[in-house]
Amino acid sequence: MLVNGQWVADWQPVQATDEKGGFVRQTSTFRNWVTPDGGPGPTGTGGFKAEPGRYHLYVALICPWASRTLIARKLKKLEDVISVSVVSPVMTPQGWRFGDYPGATDDEVNGSTYMHEIYTKADPHVTGRATVPVLWDKKHETIVNNESADIVRMMNSGFGDLADGSVDLYPEDLRAEIDALNGRIYPALNNGVYRAGFATTQVAYEEAFRDVFAMLDELEERLADGRRFLFGDRFTETDIRLFVTLVRFDAAYYGLFKCNLRRIADYPHLSRYVLRVIDIPGVRETVNIGHIKAGYYSIKALNPTGIVPLGPELPF
């Protein structure tokens, strides 16, 4: 991680644990918002007006949080408004690196080699992890936001007429239900798989494991009534948040993260749900199983040999 703007030691997946030895995720530090008129958003300060070509998105195709933003960018038809750089999926001692892997890109905006250089360009004294996604402002040469949940909502409503208004990922009449379900799925499943994989004690692992499968069982039952998506026929940000975890589960979390009670393939309704989502125009282009497996299996703390499995065979 970065400490006062300096890279410290080799990259490690676990930087903090709770009293049980459980994995604790870092809180995002840049929380400004792009808005149609440049006014302040729910957090941060103003000055980030929606303009074509002004903003750049840094992502990793391995990363579910970054993939959330890529899906929102596709569905809101913002590809020509927000440019993108993709880091290599293979984690280096200095964290995310640009280029050097099929499907990865160079940083054509800032000319950086490592993602942590983007953070120190925005704040020379920053302390924290150099995570993705990052929404970058080319005009002010700074990070707007590095919280995926914020960036998804920005893409939904912050770009005004530059985005496709026919798609609403956070409809007003469902917001209370969306927030409530997001708040339950995140700790139990989205972050639950990481809590299991990066647990440092047996008790922390078992607690996370049970949370993961209790939530999967609940979601399987929720989809058993024939609904297409989590809230019926309307596709929302909650579906994005669920899908990015499910699509990685059998390829990475089931084996490497020890979430091996059942595969998504063993859940008929969740399996059909994944196929429905990946068939939405634009979504499939955000999924790269090669990057996902190469990235997760490059984490030496979990896989010291670096061997990437050839399986599993996936229906999509």
The 8 nearest C-alpha neighbors of each residue, nearest first, counted from 0:
[[1, 128, 127, 7, 6, 2, 129, 10],
 [2, 0, 6, 126, 5, 127, 4, 7],
 [1, 3, 126, 5, 4, 6, 127, 0],
 [2, 4, 124, 126, 125, 5, 1, 123],
 [3, 5, 124, 125, 123, 2, 1, 119],
 [6, 4, 1, 2, 3, 7, 124, 126],
 [5, 7, 1, 0, 2, 8, 4, 93],
 [6, 8, 0, 1, 5, 2, 9, 10],
 [9, 7, 10, 6, 0, 92, 93, 11],
 [10, 8, 92, 93, 11, 7, 94, 91],
 [9, 11, 92, 94, 93, 8, 0, 12],
 [10, 12, 13, 9, 14, 300, 92, 0],
 [13, 11, 14, 10, 197, 300, 298, 299],
 [14, 12, 11, 15, 22, 197, 16, 23],
 [15, 13, 12, 11, 16, 23, 24, 22],
 [14, 16, 23, 13, 22, 17, 24, 25],
 [17, 15, 22, 21, 23, 20, 18, 14],
 [16, 18, 21, 20, 19, 23, 22, 15],
 [17, 19, 20, 16, 21, 203, 22, 200],
 [20, 18, 17, 21, 203, 200, 202, 16],
 [19, 21, 199, 16, 17, 200, 18, 203],
 [20, 22, 198, 203, 16, 17, 19, 199],
 [21, 23, 16, 194, 198, 197, 15, 24],
 [24, 22, 16, 15, 21, 17, 25, 14],
 [25, 23, 26, 22, 15, 14, 13, 190],
 [24, 26, 27, 23, 128, 127, 15, 14],
 [25, 27, 28, 24, 146, 127, 23, 128],
 [26, 28, 146, 145, 29, 25, 30, 144],
 [27, 29, 30, 26, 145, 144, 146, 127],
 [30, 28, 144, 145, 27, 31, 143, 142],
 [29, 31, 144, 43, 42, 28, 32, 143],
 [32, 30, 43, 143, 144, 44, 42, 29],
 [33, 31, 40, 34, 143, 47, 39, 30],
 [32, 34, 47, 157, 48, 49, 153, 37],
 [35, 33, 157, 37, 48, 36, 49, 158],
 [34, 36, 49, 159, 158, 157, 48, 37],
 [37, 35, 48, 34, 38, 49, 47, 33],
 [48, 38, 36, 47, 46, 34, 45, 35],
 [37, 39, 45, 36, 34, 46, 40, 47],
 [40, 38, 45, 44, 43, 32, 37, 41],
 [39, 41, 32, 42, 38, 43, 34, 31],
 [40, 42, 39, 43, 32, 31, 30, 44],
 [43, 41, 40, 31, 30, 44, 39, 32],
 [42, 44, 31, 30, 39, 40, 32, 45],
 [45, 43, 39, 31, 42, 46, 40, 32],
 [46, 44, 39, 38, 37, 47, 43, 40],
 [45, 47, 37, 48, 38, 44, 39, 33],
 [48, 46, 37, 33, 45, 34, 32, 49],
 [37, 47, 49, 34, 36, 33, 35, 46],
 [50, 48, 35, 158, 34, 33, 47, 37],
 [49, 51, 53, 48, 52, 80, 158, 54],
 [52, 50, 80, 53, 49, 81, 161, 79],
 [53, 51, 80, 54, 81, 50, 82, 79],
 [52, 54, 137, 51, 50, 136, 138, 55],
 [55, 53, 136, 81, 135, 52, 137, 134],
 [54, 56, 82, 135, 81, 83, 134, 136],
 [55, 57, 83, 134, 133, 82, 135, 84],
 [56, 58, 84, 133, 132, 83, 85, 131],
 [59, 57, 132, 85, 65, 131, 84, 56],
 [60, 58, 86, 61, 62, 85, 65, 88],
 [61, 59, 62, 290, 66, 287, 58, 291],
 [60, 62, 291, 59, 290, 294, 88, 63],
 [61, 63, 65, 59, 60, 64, 66, 291],
 [64, 62, 66, 243, 65, 67, 244, 61],
 [65, 63, 67, 66, 62, 147, 132, 68],
 [66, 64, 132, 58, 67, 62, 68, 63],
 [65, 67, 69, 63, 68, 64, 62, 70],
 [68, 66, 64, 65, 70, 69, 239, 63],
 [67, 69, 71, 66, 151, 70, 65, 72],
 [68, 70, 66, 72, 71, 67, 73, 285],
 [69, 71, 73, 67, 72, 68, 282, 74],
 [70, 72, 68, 74, 73, 69, 151, 75],
 [71, 73, 69, 77, 75, 70, 74, 76],
 [74, 72, 76, 70, 71, 75, 281, 69],
 [73, 75, 71, 76, 72, 70, 281, 166],
 [74, 76, 163, 162, 72, 73, 77, 71],
 [77, 75, 73, 74, 78, 163, 162, 72],
 [76, 78, 80, 72, 79, 75, 162, 81],
 [79, 77, 80, 81, 76, 72, 73, 82],
 [80, 78, 77, 81, 82, 52, 51, 76],
 [79, 81, 51, 77, 52, 78, 82, 161],
 [82, 80, 54, 55, 78, 79, 52, 77],
 [81, 83, 55, 56, 78, 80, 54, 79],
 [84, 82, 56, 55, 57, 85, 81, 58],
 [85, 83, 57, 104, 106, 58, 56, 86],
 [86, 84, 103, 58, 104, 59, 57, 83],
 [87, 85, 97, 59, 103, 96, 95, 98],
 [86, 88, 103, 89, 100, 97, 96, 98],
 [87, 89, 294, 290, 61, 90, 293, 86],
 [90, 88, 294, 87, 297, 293, 91, 95],
 [89, 91, 94, 95, 297, 88, 294, 298],
 [92, 90, 94, 93, 89, 95, 96, 10],
 [91, 93, 9, 10, 94, 90, 8, 11],
 [94, 92, 91, 10, 9, 95, 113, 6],
 [93, 95, 91, 90, 92, 10, 96, 113],
 [94, 96, 114, 90, 113, 86, 91, 87],
 [97, 95, 113, 86, 87, 112, 114, 94],
 [96, 98, 86, 105, 112, 87, 104, 113],
 [97, 99, 104, 105, 103, 100, 87, 86],
 [100, 98, 87, 97, 103, 101, 104, 96],
 [99, 101, 103, 87, 98, 102, 88, 104],
 [102, 100, 103, 99, 98, 87, 104, 290],
 [101, 103, 100, 104, 85, 87, 98, 290],
 [104, 102, 98, 85, 87, 86, 100, 101],
 [105, 103, 98, 85, 84, 97, 86, 106],
 [104, 106, 98, 97, 107, 84, 103, 110],
 [107, 105, 110, 108, 111, 109, 84, 97],
 [106, 108, 110, 105, 109, 84, 111, 104],
 [109, 107, 106, 110, 137, 55, 111, 84],
 [108, 110, 111, 106, 107, 117, 140, 137],
 [111, 109, 106, 107, 108, 112, 105, 97],
 [110, 112, 109, 113, 106, 116, 117, 114],
 [111, 113, 97, 96, 110, 114, 106, 116],
 [114, 112, 96, 115, 116, 111, 95, 97],
 [113, 115, 116, 95, 117, 96, 129, 112],
 [114, 116, 129, 118, 117, 113, 119, 1],
 [117, 115, 119, 114, 118, 113, 120, 111],
 [118, 116, 120, 115, 114, 119, 121, 111],
 [117, 119, 115, 121, 116, 120, 122, 129],
 [118, 120, 123, 122, 116, 121, 117, 4],
 [121, 119, 117, 118, 122, 123, 116, 141],
 [120, 122, 141, 118, 119, 142, 117, 123],
 [121, 123, 119, 125, 124, 120, 118, 4],
 [124, 122, 119, 4, 125, 120, 121, 3],
 [123, 125, 4, 3, 122, 126, 119, 2],
 [126, 124, 4, 3, 122, 123, 119, 127],
 [125, 127, 2, 1, 3, 4, 124, 128],
 [128, 126, 1, 0, 2, 125, 129, 25],
 [127, 129, 0, 130, 1, 126, 25, 115],
 [130, 128, 115, 114, 118, 127, 0, 131],
 [131, 129, 128, 132, 145, 133, 114, 95],
 [132, 130, 133, 58, 65, 57, 59, 145],
 [131, 133, 65, 58, 57, 145, 147, 130],
 [132, 134, 145, 57, 131, 56, 144, 135],
 [133, 135, 56, 144, 143, 55, 142, 145],
 [134, 136, 142, 55, 54, 143, 141, 133],
 [135, 137, 54, 140, 141, 138, 139, 53],
 [138, 136, 140, 53, 139, 54, 135, 55],
 [139, 137, 136, 140, 53, 54, 141, 135],
 [138, 140, 141, 136, 137, 142, 135, 47],
 [141, 139, 137, 136, 138, 121, 135, 142],
 [140, 142, 121, 136, 139, 135, 143, 120],
 [143, 141, 135, 144, 121, 134, 136, 29],
 [144, 142, 31, 134, 135, 136, 141, 29],
 [143, 145, 29, 30, 134, 31, 142, 146],
 [146, 144, 133, 29, 132, 27, 134, 147],
 [147, 145, 149, 27, 148, 144, 150, 30],
 [146, 148, 150, 149, 64, 151, 132, 145],
 [147, 149, 151, 150, 146, 152, 67, 64],
 [150, 148, 152, 147, 146, 151, 153, 144],
 [149, 151, 153, 147, 152, 148, 154, 146],
 [152, 150, 154, 68, 148, 153, 149, 71],
 [153, 151, 155, 149, 154, 150, 156, 148],
 [154, 152, 157, 150, 155, 156, 151, 149],
 [153, 155, 151, 152, 156, 157, 158, 150],
 [154, 156, 152, 153, 168, 151, 157, 167],
 [155, 157, 153, 154, 158, 159, 152, 34],
 [158, 156, 34, 153, 33, 35, 159, 154],
 [159, 157, 49, 35, 161, 156, 162, 154],
 [158, 160, 35, 161, 157, 156, 162, 49],
 [159, 161, 162, 158, 164, 163, 35, 156],
 [160, 162, 159, 158, 163, 77, 80, 51],
 [163, 161, 75, 160, 77, 158, 76, 159],
 [164, 162, 75, 165, 76, 166, 161, 160],
 [163, 165, 166, 162, 167, 160, 75, 159],
 [164, 166, 163, 167, 75, 162, 74, 168],
 [167, 165, 164, 163, 75, 168, 74, 155],
 [168, 166, 169, 170, 155, 165, 164, 235],
 [167, 169, 235, 236, 170, 155, 166, 234],
 [168, 170, 167, 235, 174, 236, 171, 173],
 [171, 169, 173, 172, 167, 168, 174, 235],
 [170, 172, 174, 173, 169, 175, 167, 168],
 [171, 173, 170, 174, 175, 176, 169, 177],
 [174, 172, 176, 171, 170, 175, 177, 169],
 [173, 175, 177, 171, 176, 172, 178, 170],
 [174, 176, 178, 177, 173, 179, 172, 171],
 [177, 175, 179, 173, 174, 178, 180, 181],
 [178, 176, 174, 180, 179, 175, 173, 181],
 [179, 177, 181, 175, 176, 180, 174, 182],
 [178, 180, 176, 182, 177, 181, 175, 183],
 [179, 181, 183, 182, 177, 178, 184, 176],
 [182, 180, 178, 184, 183, 179, 185, 177],
 [181, 183, 179, 180, 185, 184, 178, 186],
 [182, 184, 180, 181, 185, 186, 187, 179],
 [185, 183, 181, 188, 187, 182, 186, 180],
 [184, 186, 189, 183, 188, 187, 190, 182],
 [187, 185, 190, 191, 188, 184, 183, 189],
 [186, 188, 191, 210, 211, 184, 185, 214],
 [189, 187, 191, 211, 184, 190, 185, 186],
 [190, 188, 185, 191, 244, 186, 184, 192],
 [189, 191, 186, 193, 188, 192, 185, 194],
 [192, 190, 188, 187, 194, 193, 207, 186],
 [191, 193, 195, 194, 190, 188, 196, 189],
 [194, 192, 196, 190, 195, 191, 197, 256],
 [193, 195, 191, 22, 192, 197, 198, 207],
 [196, 194, 204, 207, 192, 193, 198, 197],
 [197, 195, 256, 193, 194, 198, 192, 257],
 [196, 198, 194, 195, 193, 22, 199, 13],
 [199, 197, 21, 204, 195, 22, 194, 200],
 [198, 200, 20, 21, 197, 201, 203, 204],
 [201, 199, 20, 203, 202, 198, 204, 19],
 [202, 200, 204, 203, 205, 199, 198, 20],
 [201, 203, 205, 204, 200, 206, 19, 20],
 [204, 202, 21, 206, 200, 201, 205, 198],
 [203, 205, 195, 201, 198, 207, 202, 206],
 [206, 204, 208, 202, 207, 203, 201, 209],
 [205, 207, 203, 209, 204, 208, 202, 210],
 [206, 208, 210, 195, 204, 205, 209, 191],
 [209, 207, 205, 211, 210, 206, 195, 204],
 [208, 210, 206, 212, 211, 207, 213, 205],
 [209, 211, 187, 207, 213, 208, 212, 214],
 [212, 210, 188, 208, 187, 214, 209, 213],
 [211, 213, 215, 214, 209, 210, 216, 208],
 [212, 214, 210, 216, 215, 211, 209, 217],
 [213, 215, 217, 212, 216, 211, 218, 210],
 [216, 214, 212, 218, 217, 213, 219, 211],
 [217, 215, 219, 213, 214, 218, 212, 220],
 [218, 216, 214, 220, 215, 219, 221, 213],
 [217, 219, 221, 215, 220, 216, 214, 222],
 [220, 218, 216, 222, 217, 221, 269, 268],
 [219, 221, 223, 217, 218, 222, 216, 224],
 [222, 220, 218, 219, 223, 217, 224, 229],
 [221, 223, 219, 220, 224, 226, 268, 225],
 [224, 222, 220, 225, 221, 268, 219, 226],
 [225, 223, 222, 226, 221, 220, 227, 268],
 [226, 224, 223, 222, 227, 231, 268, 221],
 [225, 227, 231, 228, 224, 222, 232, 229],
 [228, 226, 232, 231, 225, 272, 229, 222],
 [227, 229, 231, 230, 226, 232, 234, 233],
 [228, 230, 231, 238, 222, 227, 226, 237],
 [231, 229, 228, 233, 232, 234, 226, 235],
 [230, 232, 226, 228, 233, 227, 229, 234],
 [231, 233, 227, 228, 234, 230, 226, 229],
 [234, 232, 231, 230, 235, 228, 229, 227],
 [233, 235, 228, 238, 232, 168, 236, 230],
 [236, 234, 168, 237, 238, 169, 233, 239],
 [235, 237, 239, 168, 238, 240, 169, 234],
 [238, 236, 240, 235, 239, 181, 241, 177],
 [237, 239, 241, 236, 240, 235, 242, 234],
 [240, 238, 236, 242, 237, 241, 67, 243],
 [239, 241, 237, 238, 242, 243, 236, 67],
 [242, 240, 238, 239, 244, 243, 237, 245],
 [241, 243, 245, 239, 244, 240, 238, 246],
 [244, 242, 63, 246, 245, 241, 240, 239],
 [245, 243, 242, 247, 246, 241, 189, 248],
 [244, 246, 242, 248, 247, 243, 241, 263],
 [245, 247, 243, 244, 248, 242, 273, 249],
 [248, 246, 245, 244, 250, 251, 249, 243],
 [247, 249, 252, 245, 251, 250, 246, 253],
 [248, 250, 253, 262, 251, 247, 252, 263],
 [251, 249, 247, 248, 311, 292, 252, 253],
 [250, 252, 248, 255, 253, 249, 247, 254],
 [251, 253, 256, 248, 255, 254, 258, 249],
 [254, 252, 258, 259, 249, 251, 257, 248],
 [255, 253, 257, 252, 256, 251, 259, 258],
 [254, 256, 252, 257, 251, 253, 301, 196],
 [255, 257, 196, 252, 258, 254, 253, 195],
 [258, 256, 254, 259, 255, 253, 196, 252],
 [259, 257, 253, 256, 252, 260, 208, 254],
 [260, 258, 253, 257, 261, 254, 262, 252],
 [259, 261, 258, 262, 212, 253, 257, 208],
 [260, 262, 259, 265, 263, 258, 253, 264],
 [263, 261, 264, 265, 249, 253, 259, 260],
 [262, 264, 265, 266, 270, 249, 269, 261],
 [263, 265, 262, 266, 270, 267, 249, 269],
 [266, 264, 262, 263, 261, 267, 270, 269],
 [265, 267, 263, 269, 264, 268, 270, 219],
 [268, 266, 270, 269, 265, 271, 264, 219],
 [269, 267, 271, 270, 266, 219, 222, 272],
 [268, 270, 272, 266, 271, 267, 219, 273],
 [271, 269, 267, 273, 272, 268, 264, 266],
 [270, 272, 274, 268, 269, 273, 275, 267],
 [271, 273, 269, 275, 270, 274, 268, 276],
 [274, 272, 276, 270, 271, 275, 277, 269],
 [273, 275, 271, 277, 272, 276, 278, 270],
 [276, 274, 272, 278, 273, 277, 271, 279],
 [275, 277, 273, 278, 279, 274, 272, 282],
 [276, 278, 283, 274, 282, 279, 275, 273],
 [277, 279, 275, 276, 280, 274, 283, 282],
 [278, 280, 276, 277, 282, 281, 275, 283],
 [281, 279, 282, 278, 283, 277, 74, 73],
 [280, 282, 284, 73, 283, 279, 74, 70],
 [281, 283, 277, 284, 285, 279, 280, 70],
 [282, 284, 277, 285, 286, 281, 278, 280],
 [285, 283, 282, 286, 281, 287, 280, 70],
 [286, 284, 283, 282, 69, 70, 66, 287],
 [287, 285, 283, 284, 288, 60, 282, 66],
 [288, 286, 289, 290, 291, 60, 285, 61],
 [287, 289, 291, 290, 292, 286, 250, 247],
 [290, 288, 287, 291, 292, 293, 294, 61],
 [291, 289, 293, 61, 288, 88, 287, 292],
 [290, 292, 61, 288, 294, 289, 293, 295],
 [291, 293, 294, 295, 289, 290, 296, 288],
 [294, 292, 290, 296, 291, 295, 289, 297],
 [295, 293, 88, 89, 297, 291, 292, 296],
 [294, 296, 297, 292, 298, 293, 291, 251],
 [295, 297, 298, 293, 294, 307, 292, 302],
 [298, 296, 294, 305, 295, 89, 299, 293],
 [299, 297, 296, 300, 301, 295, 302, 90],
 [298, 300, 303, 302, 301, 297, 305, 304],
 [299, 301, 298, 302, 303, 12, 11, 197],
 [302, 300, 299, 298, 303, 255, 296, 256],
 [301, 303, 299, 305, 304, 300, 298, 296],
 [304, 302, 299, 305, 300, 301, 298, 297],
 [305, 303, 306, 302, 299, 297, 296, 307],
 [304, 306, 297, 303, 302, 296, 307, 299],
 [307, 305, 304, 308, 296, 302, 297, 303],
 [306, 308, 296, 305, 293, 309, 292, 297],
 [309, 307, 310, 306, 292, 311, 296, 250],
 [308, 310, 307, 311, 312, 292, 306, 250],
 [311, 309, 312, 308, 250, 313, 307, 249],
 [310, 312, 313, 250, 309, 249, 308, 251],
 [311, 313, 310, 314, 309, 250, 315, 249],
 [312, 314, 315, 311, 249, 250, 310, 264],
 [315, 313, 312, 274, 264, 270, 273, 311],
 [314, 313, 274, 277, 273, 312, 283, 278]]
